[in-house]
Amino acid sequence: MWEQFVDKGIWIIISIVVALVLFYLLRHWAPYIAKKTVPRMWQEQMKDSQKIATHVIEGIGGVILALAVIAVIVPRYGIDITPALQTVGGWLLEHGVPIAIVILVAYLVNRISKVLTPLLVRRTIKVKGKGKRAREELDKRAHTLSSFLNPAIGAIIIIIAIFMILSELGIDITPLLAGAGVAGIAVGFGAQTLIKDFIGGIFVVLEDQYDVGDVVRIAGIAGLVEDISLRRTVLRDLDGIVHSIPNSEVTTASNYTRDWSRVNLDIPVAYGEDLDRVTDVLNKVGEELAEDDVFGPMIIGAPRVLRVQNFGDSGIDIKMLAETKPLKQWDVTGELRKRVKKAFDKEGIEIPWPHVKLYLGQSQPDKTLACPACAHANFPGSKFCSNCGASLSSK
């Protein structure tokens, strides 16, 4: 028993211990190896790829170590594994290596395309204007197109890799291609709405109707565009509710933040105010807001009075307009309201509220008729008290 353990068990224990030590060292050095294999200029964009590469290195190393342990242990029990190793090795050399190369190349091409696509899109698309605002518009457009193109490119790469692997395994892919064509026709008839969504998504992107980060109204819902795909557009409204809208329902897209935005504000004043004076005060408030350190950079054109907009029930509406950077119109509008209120309070300009003025057809005299029973004041000419009903006629 002891001799058998010395003859076989020692080698088994040594091989297992050595394999565990090597696997521990492999796990320790795998992240470093993965980091070195990725170019430094791509490391920030490919952090997830480094993690995947680390796991792949650990998996391949673990399999190799396990096979090495098996190759050491099995012969100790008199089992000849040479034919099996030759068969497996021959298959790996003939088919396994090409399949591994196809998978590796497809993975690398997919990851590289995700890095290069935004750069190529930025060089291809054109935006109006120059400066920081044009760069922000370019970044939004590039992000939208990249999020649209990357999944499509990835799907094409995966399909090509699968067909190459099947061909390498000796499977005739011609019937598969024919079957895929027939299945595609059947799916096309059964999924017409889905196809409409895809076509709508293509036109949304190609026509640049809106980008990720824009505030739009589509299908009766207004919100911030968080994602665009071939099938649907994702909006988040002011309440934080996320809406997924199929692209086939985008019949009218209202973009609130394309290139620039506008402040459109109606300010009511009382009928008794001097409109020229009110106009001067409002224009001054708009100029001060445009020169503010915080709100000035948001404003393209200072808020100014456009016209007398309306004669309302309680006051006169005066319209003010201003141009702002995209997404900044609501901030500027809120600050403008606050400053107008403070300026009107300071200048003594009345902001009207709904009220009703009664007119009885003639001026009322100051004298009233007192009831002799309850002393209630009644209108002149009354014959009975409106409070107690007593007669008001003089005796």
C-alpha positions as CSV (number, residue, x, y, z in Angstrom):
1,M,0.0,0.0,0.0
2,W,2.7,2.4,1.0
3,E,4.8,1.5,-2.0
4,Q,1.8,2.1,-4.3
5,F,1.2,5.5,-2.7
6,V,4.9,6.4,-3.1
7,D,4.9,5.2,-6.6
8,K,1.7,7.0,-7.7
9,G,0.3,9.2,-5.0
10,I,3.4,11.4,-4.6
11,W,3.3,12.3,-8.2
12,I,-0.4,13.0,-8.1
13,I,0.0,15.3,-5.1
14,I,3.0,17.1,-6.6
15,S,1.2,17.7,-10.0
16,I,-1.9,19.0,-8.3
17,V,0.1,21.3,-6.0
18,V,2.2,22.6,-8.9
19,A,-1.0,23.2,-11.0
20,L,-2.6,25.1,-8.1
21,V,0.4,27.3,-7.6
22,L,0.7,28.0,-11.3
23,F,-3.0,28.8,-11.5
24,Y,-2.7,31.2,-8.6
25,L,0.2,32.9,-10.3
26,L,-1.8,33.0,-13.5
27,R,-4.7,34.8,-11.8
28,H,-2.3,37.3,-10.3
29,W,-0.6,38.1,-13.6
30,A,-3.6,37.8,-15.9
31,P,-4.9,41.4,-15.4
32,Y,-1.3,42.7,-16.0
33,I,-1.1,40.7,-19.2
34,A,-4.5,41.8,-20.4
35,K,-3.6,45.5,-19.7
36,K,-0.4,45.1,-21.7
37,T,-2.2,43.5,-24.6
38,V,-4.5,46.5,-25.0
39,P,-3.0,49.7,-26.5
40,R,-2.7,52.6,-24.0
41,M,-4.8,54.9,-26.2
42,W,-7.7,52.5,-26.1
43,Q,-7.5,51.4,-22.4
44,E,-10.0,54.0,-21.2
45,Q,-12.6,53.0,-23.8
46,M,-12.0,49.2,-23.4
47,K,-12.0,48.7,-19.6
48,D,-14.7,46.0,-20.0
49,S,-12.6,44.3,-22.7
50,Q,-9.7,44.1,-20.2
51,K,-11.9,42.3,-17.7
52,I,-13.1,39.9,-20.4
53,A,-9.6,39.3,-21.6
54,T,-8.5,38.6,-18.0
55,H,-11.2,35.9,-17.6
56,V,-10.3,34.4,-21.0
57,I,-6.6,34.1,-20.1
58,E,-7.6,32.6,-16.7
59,G,-9.9,30.1,-18.4
60,I,-7.5,29.0,-21.1
61,G,-4.7,28.7,-18.5
62,G,-6.9,26.7,-16.2
63,V,-7.8,24.3,-18.9
64,I,-4.2,23.8,-20.0
65,L,-3.1,23.1,-16.4
66,A,-6.0,20.7,-15.9
67,L,-5.0,18.8,-19.0
68,A,-1.4,18.7,-17.9
69,V,-2.4,17.3,-14.5
70,I,-4.6,14.6,-16.2
71,A,-1.6,13.8,-18.6
72,V,0.6,13.2,-15.5
73,I,-1.9,11.2,-13.4
74,V,-3.6,8.9,-15.9
75,P,-0.4,7.2,-17.2
76,R,0.4,6.3,-13.5
77,Y,-2.5,3.9,-13.6
78,G,-1.4,2.2,-16.7
79,I,-3.8,3.9,-19.1
80,D,-2.3,4.8,-22.5
81,I,-3.7,8.2,-23.4
82,T,-1.4,8.7,-26.4
83,P,-4.1,7.8,-29.0
84,A,-6.6,10.1,-27.4
85,L,-4.0,12.9,-27.2
86,Q,-3.1,12.4,-30.8
87,T,-6.7,12.5,-31.9
88,V,-7.5,15.6,-29.8
89,G,-4.3,17.3,-30.8
90,G,-4.9,16.6,-34.4
91,W,-8.5,17.9,-34.3
92,L,-7.3,21.0,-32.4
93,L,-4.5,21.7,-34.9
94,E,-6.8,21.1,-37.9
95,H,-10.0,22.8,-36.7
96,G,-9.6,24.1,-33.1
97,V,-6.9,26.6,-33.9
98,P,-8.8,28.1,-36.9
99,I,-12.0,28.3,-34.9
100,A,-10.1,30.0,-32.0
101,I,-8.6,32.5,-34.5
102,V,-12.0,33.3,-35.9
103,I,-13.4,33.9,-32.5
104,L,-10.5,36.0,-31.4
105,V,-10.5,38.1,-34.6
106,A,-14.2,38.6,-34.5
107,Y,-13.9,39.7,-30.8
108,L,-11.1,42.1,-31.6
109,V,-12.8,43.5,-34.7
110,N,-16.0,44.1,-32.7
111,R,-14.1,45.9,-29.8
112,I,-12.0,48.0,-32.2
113,S,-15.1,49.0,-34.2
114,K,-16.7,50.3,-31.0
115,V,-13.7,52.5,-30.4
116,L,-13.2,53.6,-34.0
117,T,-16.9,54.2,-35.0
118,P,-17.3,57.4,-32.8
119,L,-14.0,58.7,-34.3
120,L,-15.1,58.0,-37.9
121,V,-18.6,59.4,-37.3
122,R,-17.1,62.7,-35.9
123,R,-15.0,63.0,-39.0
124,T,-17.9,62.3,-41.3
125,I,-20.8,64.3,-40.0
126,K,-21.0,68.1,-40.2
127,V,-22.7,70.6,-37.9
128,K,-23.5,74.2,-38.4
129,G,-21.5,76.9,-36.7
130,K,-18.3,76.9,-34.7
131,G,-17.2,77.0,-31.1
132,K,-18.2,75.2,-28.0
133,R,-21.9,75.0,-29.0
134,A,-21.0,73.3,-32.3
135,R,-18.7,70.9,-30.5
136,E,-21.5,70.0,-28.1
137,E,-23.9,69.4,-31.0
138,L,-21.2,67.2,-32.7
139,D,-20.7,65.1,-29.5
140,K,-24.5,64.5,-29.3
141,R,-24.7,63.5,-32.9
142,A,-21.7,61.2,-32.8
143,H,-23.0,59.5,-29.6
144,T,-26.4,58.9,-31.2
145,L,-25.0,57.5,-34.5
146,S,-22.4,55.4,-32.6
147,S,-25.1,53.8,-30.4
148,F,-27.1,53.1,-33.6
149,L,-24.2,51.7,-35.6
150,N,-22.3,49.6,-33.0
151,P,-25.1,47.0,-32.4
152,A,-25.6,46.7,-36.1
153,I,-21.9,46.2,-36.8
154,G,-21.6,43.7,-33.9
155,A,-24.5,41.7,-35.2
156,I,-23.0,41.4,-38.7
157,I,-19.6,40.4,-37.2
158,I,-21.2,37.7,-35.0
159,I,-23.2,36.3,-38.0
160,I,-20.2,36.1,-40.2
161,A,-18.1,34.4,-37.4
162,I,-20.9,31.8,-36.8
163,F,-21.0,30.9,-40.5
164,M,-17.2,30.6,-40.6
165,I,-17.2,28.3,-37.6
166,L,-19.9,26.1,-38.9
167,S,-18.1,25.9,-42.2
168,E,-14.9,24.9,-40.4
169,L,-16.8,22.2,-38.5
170,G,-17.8,20.7,-41.9
171,I,-21.4,21.8,-41.8
172,D,-22.9,22.8,-45.1
173,I,-24.2,26.4,-44.6
174,T,-26.0,26.6,-48.0
175,P,-29.2,25.1,-46.6
176,L,-28.9,27.3,-43.6
177,L,-28.7,30.4,-45.8
178,A,-31.7,29.3,-47.8
179,G,-33.6,28.5,-44.7
180,A,-32.7,31.8,-43.2
181,G,-34.1,33.5,-46.3
182,V,-37.4,31.7,-46.1
183,A,-37.6,32.3,-42.4
184,G,-36.8,36.0,-43.0
185,I,-39.8,36.3,-45.4
186,A,-42.1,34.5,-42.9
187,V,-40.9,36.8,-40.1
188,G,-41.4,39.8,-42.4
189,F,-45.0,39.0,-42.9
190,G,-45.6,38.3,-39.2
191,A,-43.7,41.2,-37.8
192,Q,-44.8,44.1,-40.0
193,T,-45.0,46.5,-37.0
194,L,-41.4,45.6,-36.0
195,I,-40.3,46.3,-39.5
196,K,-42.1,49.7,-39.4
197,D,-40.2,50.4,-36.2
198,F,-36.9,49.6,-37.8
199,I,-37.6,51.7,-40.9
200,G,-38.8,54.6,-38.7
201,G,-35.6,54.3,-36.6
202,I,-33.5,54.5,-39.7
203,F,-35.2,57.7,-40.9
204,V,-34.9,59.2,-37.4
205,V,-31.2,58.7,-37.4
206,L,-30.5,59.5,-41.0
207,E,-32.6,62.7,-41.0
208,D,-31.2,63.7,-37.6
209,Q,-34.6,64.5,-36.2
210,Y,-33.3,64.3,-32.7
211,D,-30.3,63.0,-30.8
212,V,-29.6,61.6,-27.3
213,G,-29.8,64.5,-24.9
214,D,-32.4,66.5,-26.8
215,V,-35.8,67.4,-25.3
216,V,-38.5,66.4,-27.7
217,R,-42.3,65.7,-27.9
218,I,-43.2,62.6,-29.8
219,A,-46.4,60.5,-29.7
220,G,-47.9,63.1,-27.3
221,I,-45.1,62.7,-24.7
222,A,-42.4,65.3,-23.9
223,G,-39.1,64.4,-22.3
224,L,-35.4,64.0,-22.5
225,V,-34.1,61.5,-25.1
226,E,-32.1,58.9,-23.2
227,D,-31.6,56.3,-25.9
228,I,-32.3,55.7,-29.6
229,S,-32.3,52.3,-31.2
230,L,-33.7,50.8,-34.4
231,R,-36.9,49.8,-32.6
232,R,-37.7,52.4,-30.0
233,T,-36.9,55.8,-28.5
234,V,-36.6,56.1,-24.8
235,L,-37.8,59.4,-23.1
236,R,-37.7,60.5,-19.5
237,D,-40.2,63.1,-18.6
238,L,-40.0,65.8,-15.9
239,D,-41.5,63.4,-13.3
240,G,-38.7,60.9,-13.9
241,I,-41.0,58.5,-15.7
242,V,-39.3,56.5,-18.6
243,H,-41.3,56.1,-21.8
244,S,-40.3,53.6,-24.5
245,I,-41.9,54.7,-27.7
246,P,-41.8,52.5,-30.9
247,N,-40.3,54.4,-33.8
248,S,-43.3,53.6,-36.0
249,E,-45.4,56.0,-33.8
250,V,-43.0,59.0,-34.4
251,T,-45.2,60.7,-36.9
252,T,-44.4,64.2,-35.6
253,A,-41.2,65.0,-33.7
254,S,-41.0,68.4,-31.9
255,N,-37.5,69.2,-30.9
256,Y,-37.2,71.8,-28.2
257,T,-33.4,72.0,-28.2
258,R,-32.2,71.9,-31.8
259,D,-29.3,74.4,-32.3
260,W,-30.9,77.0,-30.0
261,S,-33.9,77.5,-27.7
262,R,-36.2,80.4,-27.0
263,V,-37.7,82.1,-24.0
264,N,-41.4,83.0,-24.8
265,L,-42.9,84.8,-21.8
266,D,-46.2,86.9,-21.5
267,I,-46.1,89.3,-18.6
268,P,-49.4,90.9,-17.4
269,V,-49.6,94.5,-16.1
270,A,-52.6,96.5,-14.9
271,Y,-54.6,98.7,-17.3
272,G,-53.6,101.8,-15.4
273,E,-49.8,101.4,-16.0
274,D,-47.8,103.5,-18.5
275,L,-46.8,100.9,-21.1
276,D,-43.7,102.9,-22.3
277,R,-42.4,102.9,-18.7
278,V,-43.2,99.2,-18.3
279,T,-41.4,98.4,-21.6
280,D,-38.3,100.3,-20.4
281,V,-38.2,98.4,-17.1
282,L,-38.6,95.0,-18.8
283,N,-35.8,95.7,-21.3
284,K,-33.5,96.8,-18.5
285,V,-34.2,93.7,-16.6
286,G,-33.5,91.6,-19.7
287,E,-30.2,93.4,-20.3
288,E,-29.1,92.9,-16.7
289,L,-29.9,89.2,-16.9
290,A,-27.8,88.9,-20.1
291,E,-24.8,90.4,-18.4
292,D,-25.1,88.2,-15.3
293,D,-22.1,85.9,-14.6
294,V,-24.2,82.8,-14.2
295,F,-27.1,83.3,-16.6
296,G,-25.3,85.4,-19.2
297,P,-23.4,82.5,-20.8
298,M,-26.7,80.7,-21.3
299,I,-28.2,83.5,-23.3
300,I,-27.6,84.1,-27.0
301,G,-29.9,87.2,-27.4
302,A,-30.9,89.3,-24.4
303,P,-34.6,89.2,-23.4
304,R,-36.5,92.1,-24.9
305,V,-40.1,93.3,-25.3
306,L,-41.6,92.2,-28.6
307,R,-45.1,93.8,-28.5
308,V,-48.3,94.3,-26.6
309,Q,-49.7,90.8,-26.9
310,N,-53.2,90.9,-25.5
311,F,-55.9,92.8,-23.7
312,G,-56.9,90.4,-21.0
313,D,-59.8,90.3,-18.5
314,S,-57.7,91.7,-15.7
315,G,-54.6,93.3,-17.4
316,I,-52.5,93.8,-20.5
317,D,-50.1,91.0,-21.6
318,I,-46.7,92.1,-22.8
319,K,-44.6,89.5,-24.7
320,M,-40.9,89.1,-24.1
321,L,-38.6,86.9,-26.3
322,A,-35.0,85.7,-25.9
323,E,-32.7,83.1,-27.5
324,T,-30.7,80.8,-25.3
325,K,-28.5,77.8,-25.6
326,P,-30.2,74.4,-26.0
327,L,-31.8,73.2,-22.7
328,K,-31.3,76.5,-21.0
329,Q,-34.6,78.2,-21.8
330,W,-36.3,77.0,-18.7
331,D,-33.5,78.2,-16.4
332,V,-33.5,81.6,-18.0
333,T,-37.3,81.9,-18.0
334,G,-37.5,81.1,-14.3
335,E,-34.8,83.7,-13.4
336,L,-36.4,86.3,-15.7
337,R,-39.8,85.9,-13.9
338,K,-38.1,86.4,-10.5
339,R,-36.3,89.5,-11.6
340,V,-39.4,91.0,-13.3
341,K,-41.3,90.6,-10.0
342,K,-38.6,92.3,-8.0
343,A,-38.3,95.1,-10.5
344,F,-42.1,95.7,-10.6
345,D,-42.2,95.8,-6.8
346,K,-39.4,98.3,-6.8
347,E,-41.0,100.5,-9.4
348,G,-44.5,100.2,-8.1
349,I,-45.9,98.5,-11.2
350,E,-49.0,96.5,-10.5
351,I,-49.3,92.8,-11.7
352,P,-53.0,92.3,-11.9
353,W,-55.0,89.4,-10.6
354,P,-58.5,88.3,-11.5
355,H,-61.2,90.5,-9.9
356,V,-64.7,91.7,-10.6
357,K,-66.0,95.3,-10.2
358,L,-69.7,95.7,-9.7
359,Y,-71.6,98.7,-11.3
360,L,-75.2,99.3,-10.4
361,G,-76.0,101.7,-13.2
362,Q,-75.8,105.0,-11.1
363,S,-73.8,106.4,-8.4
364,Q,-75.0,105.7,-4.9
365,P,-75.5,108.5,-2.4
366,D,-73.7,108.3,0.8
367,K,-76.9,108.4,2.9
368,T,-78.4,105.1,3.9
369,L,-81.8,104.3,5.5
370,A,-81.5,102.8,9.0
371,C,-84.0,100.3,10.2
372,P,-85.8,101.6,13.3
373,A,-86.1,98.1,14.7
374,C,-82.6,96.6,14.2
375,A,-80.6,99.7,13.0
376,H,-79.5,97.8,9.8
377,A,-78.4,100.1,7.0
378,N,-80.6,99.8,3.9
379,F,-80.5,101.4,0.4
380,P,-82.4,104.6,0.0
381,G,-85.9,104.1,-1.2
382,S,-86.3,100.7,0.5
383,K,-89.7,100.1,2.0
384,F,-88.8,97.1,4.2
385,C,-85.6,96.2,6.1
386,S,-83.4,93.6,4.3
387,N,-82.4,92.2,7.7
388,C,-85.5,91.9,9.8
389,G,-88.3,92.8,7.4
390,A,-89.6,95.7,9.5
391,S,-91.3,98.6,7.6
392,L,-89.1,101.5,6.9
393,S,-91.9,103.9,6.1
394,S,-91.9,106.9,8.4
395,K,-94.9,107.4,10.5
